[in-house]
Amino acid sequence: MSKGQYAIVSPELSGLSEGVKGEVINIRQNPFIGQEIAVRDANGRIYFGASKYFTAI
């Protein structure tokens, strides 16, 4: 996954009933959880967490 690519955020992370599509805005190496990804959806909300909660599309 890379910046500018689109991804779906897992409902497990977002707390919503279905996945959220958004653009990857940041990827960093977190010393505690490994690769951390941040995604901004169409409404401007930002979701971030471990890479296991994101699926590239």
N, CA, C and O atoms as a Maestro MAE file, in Angstrom:
{
 s_m_m2io_version
 :::
 2.0.0
}

f_m_ct {
 s_m_title
 :::
 protein
 m_atom[228] {
  # First column is atom index #
  i_m_mmod_type
  r_m_x_coord
  r_m_y_coord
  r_m_z_coord
  i_m_residue_number
  s_m_chain_name
  s_m_pdb_residue_name
  s_m_pdb_atom_name
  i_m_atomic_number
  :::
  1 25 0.842 -1.169 0.000 1 A "MET " " N  " 7
  2 3 0.000 0.000 0.000 1 A "MET " " CA " 6
  3 2 0.895 1.243 0.000 1 A "MET " " C  " 6
  4 15 1.987 1.242 0.568 1 A "MET " " O  " 8
  5 25 0.403 2.303 -0.653 2 A "SER " " N  " 7
  6 3 1.180 3.540 -0.720 2 A "SER " " CA " 6
  7 2 0.255 4.750 -0.659 2 A "SER " " C  " 6
  8 15 -0.952 4.639 -0.871 2 A "SER " " O  " 8
  9 25 0.844 5.902 -0.367 3 A "LYS " " N  " 7
  10 3 0.062 7.145 -0.293 3 A "LYS " " CA " 6
  11 2 -0.642 7.393 -1.620 3 A "LYS " " C  " 6
  12 15 -0.087 7.133 -2.687 3 A "LYS " " O  " 8
  13 25 -1.871 7.901 -1.541 4 A "GLY " " N  " 7
  14 3 -2.634 8.198 -2.740 4 A "GLY " " CA " 6
  15 2 -3.489 7.041 -3.224 4 A "GLY " " C  " 6
  16 15 -4.427 7.238 -3.997 4 A "GLY " " O  " 8
  17 25 -3.171 5.844 -2.775 5 A "GLN " " N  " 7
  18 3 -3.945 4.659 -3.133 5 A "GLN " " CA " 6
  19 2 -5.230 4.650 -2.305 5 A "GLN " " C  " 6
  20 15 -5.297 5.301 -1.263 5 A "GLN " " O  " 8
  21 25 -6.241 3.925 -2.755 6 A "TYR " " N  " 7
  22 3 -7.482 3.826 -2.003 6 A "TYR " " CA " 6
  23 2 -7.531 2.504 -1.249 6 A "TYR " " C  " 6
  24 15 -6.994 1.490 -1.695 6 A "TYR " " O  " 8
  25 25 -8.188 2.545 -0.097 7 A "ALA " " N  " 7
  26 3 -8.289 1.362 0.749 7 A "ALA " " CA " 6
  27 2 -9.649 1.341 1.441 7 A "ALA " " C  " 6
  28 15 -10.325 2.364 1.550 7 A "ALA " " O  " 8
  29 25 -10.029 0.166 1.901 8 A "ILE " " N  " 7
  30 3 -11.254 0.009 2.678 8 A "ILE " " CA " 6
  31 2 -10.857 -0.227 4.127 8 A "ILE " " C  " 6
  32 15 -10.024 -1.082 4.427 8 A "ILE " " O  " 8
  33 25 -11.467 0.544 5.019 9 A "VAL " " N  " 7
  34 3 -11.218 0.430 6.451 9 A "VAL " " CA " 6
  35 2 -12.178 -0.612 7.017 9 A "VAL " " C  " 6
  36 15 -13.380 -0.558 6.755 9 A "VAL " " O  " 8
  37 25 -11.662 -1.541 7.776 10 A "SER " " N  " 7
  38 3 -12.476 -2.592 8.376 10 A "SER " " CA " 6
  39 2 -13.499 -2.021 9.360 10 A "SER " " C  " 6
  40 15 -13.194 -1.078 10.091 10 A "SER " " O  " 8
  41 25 -14.715 -2.587 9.385 11 A "PRO " " N  " 7
  42 3 -15.712 -2.149 10.370 11 A "PRO " " CA " 6
  43 2 -15.233 -2.348 11.810 11 A "PRO " " C  " 6
  44 15 -15.686 -1.662 12.727 11 A "PRO " " O  " 8
  45 25 -14.322 -3.287 11.991 12 A "GLU " " N  " 7
  46 3 -13.733 -3.539 13.311 12 A "GLU " " CA " 6
  47 2 -13.015 -2.292 13.842 12 A "GLU " " C  " 6
  48 15 -13.048 -2.014 15.041 12 A "GLU " " O  " 8
  49 25 -12.369 -1.548 12.944 13 A "LEU " " N  " 7
  50 3 -11.641 -0.342 13.325 13 A "LEU " " CA " 6
  51 2 -12.543 0.888 13.339 13 A "LEU " " C  " 6
  52 15 -12.459 1.715 14.247 13 A "LEU " " O  " 8
  53 25 -13.407 1.006 12.331 14 A "SER " " N  " 7
  54 3 -14.246 2.213 12.205 14 A "SER " " CA " 6
  55 2 -15.423 2.225 13.173 14 A "SER " " C  " 6
  56 15 -15.916 3.293 13.535 14 A "SER " " O  " 8
  57 25 -15.875 1.048 13.596 15 A "GLY " " N  " 7
  58 3 -17.022 0.971 14.488 15 A "GLY " " CA " 6
  59 2 -18.346 1.099 13.762 15 A "GLY " " C  " 6
  60 15 -19.399 1.165 14.398 15 A "GLY " " O  " 8
  61 25 -18.307 1.134 12.443 16 A "LEU " " N  " 7
  62 3 -19.520 1.228 11.647 16 A "LEU " " CA " 6
  63 2 -19.968 -0.168 11.204 16 A "LEU " " C  " 6
  64 15 -19.251 -1.149 11.403 16 A "LEU " " O  " 8
  65 25 -21.146 -0.248 10.609 17 A "SER " " N  " 7
  66 3 -21.678 -1.556 10.213 17 A "SER " " CA " 6
  67 2 -21.044 -2.101 8.934 17 A "SER " " C  " 6
  68 15 -21.124 -3.302 8.673 17 A "SER " " O  " 8
  69 25 -20.412 -1.230 8.129 18 A "GLU " " N  " 7
  70 3 -19.756 -1.682 6.909 18 A "GLU " " CA " 6
  71 2 -18.425 -0.963 6.726 18 A "GLU " " C  " 6
  72 15 -18.148 0.029 7.400 18 A "GLU " " O  " 8
  73 25 -17.606 -1.470 5.812 19 A "GLY " " N  " 7
  74 3 -16.308 -0.872 5.556 19 A "GLY " " CA " 6
  75 2 -16.417 0.525 4.978 19 A "GLY " " C  " 6
  76 15 -17.422 0.869 4.356 19 A "GLY " " O  " 8
  77 25 -15.387 1.331 5.180 20 A "VAL " " N  " 7
  78 3 -15.345 2.709 4.698 20 A "VAL " " CA " 6
  79 2 -14.222 2.826 3.674 20 A "VAL " " C  " 6
  80 15 -13.092 2.412 3.930 20 A "VAL " " O  " 8
  81 25 -14.545 3.399 2.502 21 A "LYS " " N  " 7
  82 3 -13.540 3.604 1.459 21 A "LYS " " CA " 6
  83 2 -12.909 4.976 1.639 21 A "LYS " " C  " 6
  84 15 -13.600 5.957 1.914 21 A "LYS " " O  " 8
  85 25 -11.588 5.039 1.480 22 A "GLY " " N  " 7
  86 3 -10.904 6.316 1.599 22 A "GLY " " CA " 6
  87 2 -9.522 6.279 0.974 22 A "GLY " " C  " 6
  88 15 -9.058 5.231 0.525 22 A "GLY " " O  " 8
  89 25 -8.870 7.433 0.950 23 A "GLU " " N  " 7
  90 3 -7.540 7.563 0.371 23 A "GLU " " CA " 6
  91 2 -6.479 7.469 1.457 23 A "GLU " " C  " 6
  92 15 -6.608 8.077 2.519 23 A "GLU " " O  " 8
  93 25 -5.432 6.704 1.184 24 A "VAL " " N  " 7
  94 3 -4.322 6.570 2.130 24 A "VAL " " CA " 6
  95 2 -3.570 7.899 2.150 24 A "VAL " " C  " 6
  96 15 -3.093 8.369 1.116 24 A "VAL " " O  " 8
  97 25 -3.469 8.503 3.343 25 A "ILE " " N  " 7
  98 3 -2.792 9.799 3.449 25 A "ILE " " CA " 6
  99 2 -1.463 9.704 4.188 25 A "ILE " " C  " 6
  100 15 -0.637 10.611 4.091 25 A "ILE " " O  " 8
  101 25 -1.247 8.615 4.926 26 A "ASN " " N  " 7
  102 3 0.010 8.481 5.656 26 A "ASN " " CA " 6
  103 2 0.275 7.018 5.984 26 A "ASN " " C  " 6
  104 15 -0.641 6.262 6.306 26 A "ASN " " O  " 8
  105 25 1.535 6.637 5.896 27 A "ILE " " N  " 7
  106 3 1.990 5.306 6.308 27 A "ILE " " CA " 6
  107 2 3.242 5.516 7.128 27 A "ILE " " C  " 6
  108 15 4.168 6.206 6.701 27 A "ILE " " O  " 8
  109 25 3.270 4.914 8.317 28 A "ARG " " N  " 7
  110 3 4.467 5.057 9.144 28 A "ARG " " CA " 6
  111 2 4.723 3.765 9.901 28 A "ARG " " C  " 6
  112 15 3.839 2.919 10.039 28 A "ARG " " O  " 8
  113 25 5.934 3.630 10.382 29 A "GLN " " N  " 7
  114 3 6.312 2.468 11.169 29 A "GLN " " CA " 6
  115 2 6.132 2.805 12.643 29 A "GLN " " C  " 6
  116 15 6.854 3.642 13.185 29 A "GLN " " O  " 8
  117 25 5.183 2.164 13.283 30 A "ASN " " N  " 7
  118 3 4.913 2.369 14.702 30 A "ASN " " CA " 6
  119 2 5.668 1.294 15.477 30 A "ASN " " C  " 6
  120 15 5.516 0.112 15.170 30 A "ASN " " O  " 8
  121 25 6.471 1.661 16.463 31 A "PRO " " N  " 7
  122 3 7.271 0.663 17.181 31 A "PRO " " CA " 6
  123 2 6.431 -0.334 17.992 31 A "PRO " " C  " 6
  124 15 6.944 -1.382 18.384 31 A "PRO " " O  " 8
  125 25 5.180 -0.035 18.247 32 A "PHE " " N  " 7
  126 3 4.347 -0.909 19.072 32 A "PHE " " CA " 6
  127 2 3.438 -1.821 18.260 32 A "PHE " " C  " 6
  128 15 3.212 -2.968 18.646 32 A "PHE " " O  " 8
  129 25 2.907 -1.323 17.127 33 A "ILE " " N  " 7
  130 3 1.957 -2.133 16.356 33 A "ILE " " CA " 6
  131 2 2.448 -2.474 14.958 33 A "ILE " " C  " 6
  132 15 1.735 -3.148 14.215 33 A "ILE " " O  " 8
  133 25 3.625 -2.039 14.582 34 A "GLY " " N  " 7
  134 3 4.140 -2.291 13.234 34 A "GLY " " CA " 6
  135 2 3.704 -1.185 12.287 34 A "GLY " " C  " 6
  136 15 3.674 -0.015 12.667 34 A "GLY " " O  " 8
  137 25 3.368 -1.546 11.064 35 A "GLN " " N  " 7
  138 3 2.979 -0.553 10.071 35 A "GLN " " CA " 6
  139 2 1.619 0.048 10.418 35 A "GLN " " C  " 6
  140 15 0.643 -0.674 10.622 35 A "GLN " " O  " 8
  141 25 1.568 1.371 10.481 36 A "GLU " " N  " 7
  142 3 0.337 2.089 10.812 36 A "GLU " " CA " 6
  143 2 -0.094 2.892 9.581 36 A "GLU " " C  " 6
  144 15 0.714 3.581 8.957 36 A "GLU " " O  " 8
  145 25 -1.375 2.790 9.250 37 A "ILE " " N  " 7
  146 3 -1.907 3.439 8.056 37 A "ILE " " CA " 6
  147 2 -2.986 4.434 8.467 37 A "ILE " " C  " 6
  148 15 -3.762 4.174 9.386 37 A "ILE " " O  " 8
  149 25 -3.031 5.578 7.777 38 A "ALA " " N  " 7
  150 3 -4.079 6.579 7.996 38 A "ALA " " CA " 6
  151 2 -4.823 6.781 6.681 38 A "ALA " " C  " 6
  152 15 -4.211 6.948 5.626 38 A "ALA " " O  " 8
  153 25 -6.161 6.762 6.760 39 A "VAL " " N  " 7
  154 3 -7.022 6.901 5.586 39 A "VAL " " CA " 6
  155 2 -8.029 8.012 5.838 39 A "VAL " " C  " 6
  156 15 -8.597 8.105 6.926 39 A "VAL " " O  " 8
  157 25 -8.255 8.870 4.818 40 A "ARG " " N  " 7
  158 3 -9.271 9.935 4.903 40 A "ARG " " CA " 6
  159 2 -10.426 9.549 3.985 40 A "ARG " " C  " 6
  160 15 -10.220 9.269 2.804 40 A "ARG " " O  " 8
  161 25 -11.646 9.533 4.530 41 A "ASP " " N  " 7
  162 3 -12.819 9.196 3.717 41 A "ASP " " CA " 6
  163 2 -13.373 10.438 3.012 41 A "ASP " " C  " 6
  164 15 -12.825 11.530 3.161 41 A "ASP " " O  " 8
  165 25 -14.450 10.275 2.251 42 A "ALA " " N  " 7
  166 3 -15.035 11.364 1.461 42 A "ALA " " CA " 6
  167 2 -15.581 12.491 2.338 42 A "ALA " " C  " 6
  168 15 -15.700 13.626 1.875 42 A "ALA " " O  " 8
  169 25 -15.916 12.195 3.600 43 A "ASN " " N  " 7
  170 3 -16.442 13.208 4.513 43 A "ASN " " CA " 6
  171 2 -15.342 13.908 5.312 43 A "ASN " " C  " 6
  172 15 -15.631 14.770 6.142 43 A "ASN " " O  " 8
  173 25 -14.094 13.542 5.067 44 A "GLY " " N  " 7
  174 3 -12.969 14.176 5.749 44 A "GLY " " CA " 6
  175 2 -12.572 13.513 7.057 44 A "GLY " " C  " 6
  176 15 -11.645 13.969 7.725 44 A "GLY " " O  " 8
  177 25 -13.266 12.437 7.431 45 A "ARG " " N  " 7
  178 3 -12.899 11.726 8.665 45 A "ARG " " CA " 6
  179 2 -11.645 10.895 8.419 45 A "ARG " " C  " 6
  180 15 -11.464 10.331 7.340 45 A "ARG " " O  " 8
  181 25 -10.793 10.827 9.418 46 A "ILE " " N  " 7
  182 3 -9.542 10.089 9.304 46 A "ILE " " CA " 6
  183 2 -9.581 8.884 10.225 46 A "ILE " " C  " 6
  184 15 -9.907 8.991 11.407 46 A "ILE " " O  " 8
  185 25 -9.241 7.729 9.657 47 A "TYR " " N  " 7
  186 3 -9.155 6.479 10.408 47 A "TYR " " CA " 6
  187 2 -7.710 6.017 10.343 47 A "TYR " " C  " 6
  188 15 -7.096 6.046 9.276 47 A "TYR " " O  " 8
  189 25 -7.162 5.589 11.476 48 A "PHE " " N  " 7
  190 3 -5.791 5.085 11.456 48 A "PHE " " CA " 6
  191 2 -5.660 3.912 12.405 48 A "PHE " " C  " 6
  192 15 -6.378 3.806 13.399 48 A "PHE " " O  " 8
  193 25 -4.726 3.034 12.075 49 A "GLY " " N  " 7
  194 3 -4.488 1.868 12.899 49 A "GLY " " CA " 6
  195 2 -3.537 0.918 12.206 49 A "GLY " " C  " 6
  196 15 -2.921 1.256 11.195 49 A "GLY " " O  " 8
  197 25 -3.424 -0.282 12.766 50 A "ALA " " N  " 7
  198 3 -2.531 -1.309 12.223 50 A "ALA " " CA " 6
  199 2 -2.963 -1.695 10.814 50 A "ALA " " C  " 6
  200 15 -4.148 -1.640 10.487 50 A "ALA " " O  " 8
  201 25 -2.021 -2.078 10.000 51 A "SER " " N  " 7
  202 3 -2.287 -2.399 8.598 51 A "SER " " CA " 6
  203 2 -3.282 -3.546 8.424 51 A "SER " " C  " 6
  204 15 -3.897 -3.662 7.365 51 A "SER " " O  " 8
  205 25 -3.453 -4.390 9.435 52 A "LYS " " N  " 7
  206 3 -4.378 -5.525 9.324 52 A "LYS " " CA " 6
  207 2 -5.836 -5.077 9.183 52 A "LYS " " C  " 6
  208 15 -6.681 -5.881 8.787 52 A "LYS " " O  " 8
  209 25 -6.150 -3.824 9.494 53 A "TYR " " N  " 7
  210 3 -7.518 -3.310 9.400 53 A "TYR " " CA " 6
  211 2 -7.823 -2.644 8.061 53 A "TYR " " C  " 6
  212 15 -8.914 -2.101 7.888 53 A "TYR " " O  " 8
  213 25 -6.893 -2.673 7.111 54 A "PHE " " N  " 7
  214 3 -7.056 -1.999 5.831 54 A "PHE " " CA " 6
  215 2 -6.871 -2.977 4.680 54 A "PHE " " C  " 6
  216 15 -6.014 -3.861 4.725 54 A "PHE " " O  " 8
  217 25 -7.698 -2.800 3.640 55 A "THR " " N  " 7
  218 3 -7.598 -3.618 2.441 55 A "THR " " CA " 6
  219 2 -7.430 -2.691 1.243 55 A "THR " " C  " 6
  220 15 -8.266 -1.818 1.009 55 A "THR " " O  " 8
  221 25 -6.356 -2.876 0.487 56 A "ALA " " N  " 7
  222 3 -6.106 -2.039 -0.694 56 A "ALA " " CA " 6
  223 2 -7.114 -2.377 -1.790 56 A "ALA " " C  " 6
  224 15 -7.487 -3.536 -1.975 56 A "ALA " " O  " 8
  225 25 -7.549 -1.336 -2.517 57 A "ILE " " N  " 7
  226 3 -8.455 -1.558 -3.650 57 A "ILE " " CA " 6
  227 2 -7.916 -0.899 -4.895 57 A "ILE " " C  " 6
  228 15 -8.540 -0.976 -5.953 57 A "ILE " " O  " 8
  :::
 }
 m_bond[227] {
  # First column is bond index #
  i_m_from
  i_m_to
  i_m_order
  :::
  1 1 2 1
  2 2 3 1
  3 3 4 2
  4 3 5 1
  5 5 6 1
  6 6 7 1
  7 7 8 2
  8 7 9 1
  9 9 10 1
  10 10 11 1
  11 11 12 2
  12 11 13 1
  13 13 14 1
  14 14 15 1
  15 15 16 2
  16 15 17 1
  17 17 18 1
  18 18 19 1
  19 19 20 2
  20 19 21 1
  21 21 22 1
  22 22 23 1
  23 23 24 2
  24 23 25 1
  25 25 26 1
  26 26 27 1
  27 27 28 2
  28 27 29 1
  29 29 30 1
  30 30 31 1
  31 31 32 2
  32 31 33 1
  33 33 34 1
  34 34 35 1
  35 35 36 2
  36 35 37 1
  37 37 38 1
  38 38 39 1
  39 39 40 2
  40 39 41 1
  41 41 42 1
  42 42 43 1
  43 43 44 2
  44 43 45 1
  45 45 46 1
  46 46 47 1
  47 47 48 2
  48 47 49 1
  49 49 50 1
  50 50 51 1
  51 51 52 2
  52 51 53 1
  53 53 54 1
  54 54 55 1
  55 55 56 2
  56 55 57 1
  57 57 58 1
  58 58 59 1
  59 59 60 2
  60 59 61 1
  61 61 62 1
  62 62 63 1
  63 63 64 2
  64 63 65 1
  65 65 66 1
  66 66 67 1
  67 67 68 2
  68 67 69 1
  69 69 70 1
  70 70 71 1
  71 71 72 2
  72 71 73 1
  73 73 74 1
  74 74 75 1
  75 75 76 2
  76 75 77 1
  77 77 78 1
  78 78 79 1
  79 79 80 2
  80 79 81 1
  81 81 82 1
  82 82 83 1
  83 83 84 2
  84 83 85 1
  85 85 86 1
  86 86 87 1
  87 87 88 2
  88 87 89 1
  89 89 90 1
  90 90 91 1
  91 91 92 2
  92 91 93 1
  93 93 94 1
  94 94 95 1
  95 95 96 2
  96 95 97 1
  97 97 98 1
  98 98 99 1
  99 99 100 2
  100 99 101 1
  101 101 102 1
  102 102 103 1
  103 103 104 2
  104 103 105 1
  105 105 106 1
  106 106 107 1
  107 107 108 2
  108 107 109 1
  109 109 110 1
  110 110 111 1
  111 111 112 2
  112 111 113 1
  113 113 114 1
  114 114 115 1
  115 115 116 2
  116 115 117 1
  117 117 118 1
  118 118 119 1
  119 119 120 2
  120 119 121 1
  121 121 122 1
  122 122 123 1
  123 123 124 2
  124 123 125 1
  125 125 126 1
  126 126 127 1
  127 127 128 2
  128 127 129 1
  129 129 130 1
  130 130 131 1
  131 131 132 2
  132 131 133 1
  133 133 134 1
  134 134 135 1
  135 135 136 2
  136 135 137 1
  137 137 138 1
  138 138 139 1
  139 139 140 2
  140 139 141 1
  141 141 142 1
  142 142 143 1
  143 143 144 2
  144 143 145 1
  145 145 146 1
  146 146 147 1
  147 147 148 2
  148 147 149 1
  149 149 150 1
  150 150 151 1
  151 151 152 2
  152 151 153 1
  153 153 154 1
  154 154 155 1
  155 155 156 2
  156 155 157 1
  157 157 158 1
  158 158 159 1
  159 159 160 2
  160 159 161 1
  161 161 162 1
  162 162 163 1
  163 163 164 2
  164 163 165 1
  165 165 166 1
  166 166 167 1
  167 167 168 2
  168 167 169 1
  169 169 170 1
  170 170 171 1
  171 171 172 2
  172 171 173 1
  173 173 174 1
  174 174 175 1
  175 175 176 2
  176 175 177 1
  177 177 178 1
  178 178 179 1
  179 179 180 2
  180 179 181 1
  181 181 182 1
  182 182 183 1
  183 183 184 2
  184 183 185 1
  185 185 186 1
  186 186 187 1
  187 187 188 2
  188 187 189 1
  189 189 190 1
  190 190 191 1
  191 191 192 2
  192 191 193 1
  193 193 194 1
  194 194 195 1
  195 195 196 2
  196 195 197 1
  197 197 198 1
  198 198 199 1
  199 199 200 2
  200 199 201 1
  201 201 202 1
  202 202 203 1
  203 203 204 2
  204 203 205 1
  205 205 206 1
  206 206 207 1
  207 207 208 2
  208 207 209 1
  209 209 210 1
  210 210 211 1
  211 211 212 2
  212 211 213 1
  213 213 214 1
  214 214 215 1
  215 215 216 2
  216 215 217 1
  217 217 218 1
  218 218 219 1
  219 219 220 2
  220 219 221 1
  221 221 222 1
  222 222 223 1
  223 223 224 2
  224 223 225 1
  225 225 226 1
  226 226 227 1
  227 227 228 2
  :::
 }
}
